[in-house]
Amino acid sequence: MRAEAGETMAMAKAELRKELMAQREALGAAARVAADERIARAVQDWAGFQEAPLVLAYVSVGAEVDTRALIAAALAQGKQVAVPRCVPGTRCMEWYRIEGPKWLEGLRPSAFGIPEPAENPDTLLGSFPANALALVPGLAFDRAGFRIGYGGGYYDRFLAQFPGRALGLVRNGFLLESLATLGAADAHDLPVPRLATEAGVIAAMREG
């Protein structure tokens, strides 16, 4: 019975993931840029960003909510910034510091096509302060802070042990009411406590 429920959940997530990717790709470039600029401003205006000495940022690709402006802003403000590298053969990520205006040139595409830093013990972060900020990607989030990603599980594992603040970046059109209602959230999924949209940073609404 539990196996059947798991299969049903996996099918629901796969179908929703397919629909969301199609919707995201259908957005015009101008609409994406306008939305992402507003999201970036909202994040920079938020106290959690202003107070963070360290920003952990995914490197956006394709039609994802853009992080390059936020990375540039954090670096310009003298914050430490780190980007992830997926550890081969695991569902884990390591985080490496980046520096300078040409930080992107030092990254190389991973097997998933995502720019990643090279392994370097000198820039590898071993721990995170409690006021560090992690920018979390997702195809969509719901108002409770649950997300549907790409199915790899990397951020779920990371968030389970991250002591700092996690902030999901999501365009208004991809902020859903409830992934659970759509059959695409279960007890093992971890929500983020806050979401950044074009309208600002909002707290996730807890059920009950």
Sequence and secondary structure as in RCSB ss.txt:
>XXXX:A:sequence
MRAEAGETMAMAKAELRKELMAQREALGAAARVAADERIARAVQDWAGFQEAPLVLAYVSVGAEVDTRALIAAAL
AQGKQVAVPRCVPGTRCMEWYRIEGPKWLEGLRPSAFGIPEPAENPDTLLGSFPANALALVPGLAFDRAGFRIGY
GGGYYDRFLAQFPGRALGLVRNGFLLESLATLGAADAHDLPVPRLATEAGVIAAMREG
>XXXX:A:secstr
 HHHHHHHHHHHHHHHHHHHHHHHHHS HHHHHHHHHHHHHHHHHSHHHHH SEEEE    TTS   HHHHHHHH
HTT EEEEEEE TTSS EEEEEE STTGGGG EE TTS EE    TTTB     TT EEEE  SEEETTS EE S
S  HHHHHHHH  SEEEEE  GGGEES TTTTT   TT    SEEEETTEEEE     
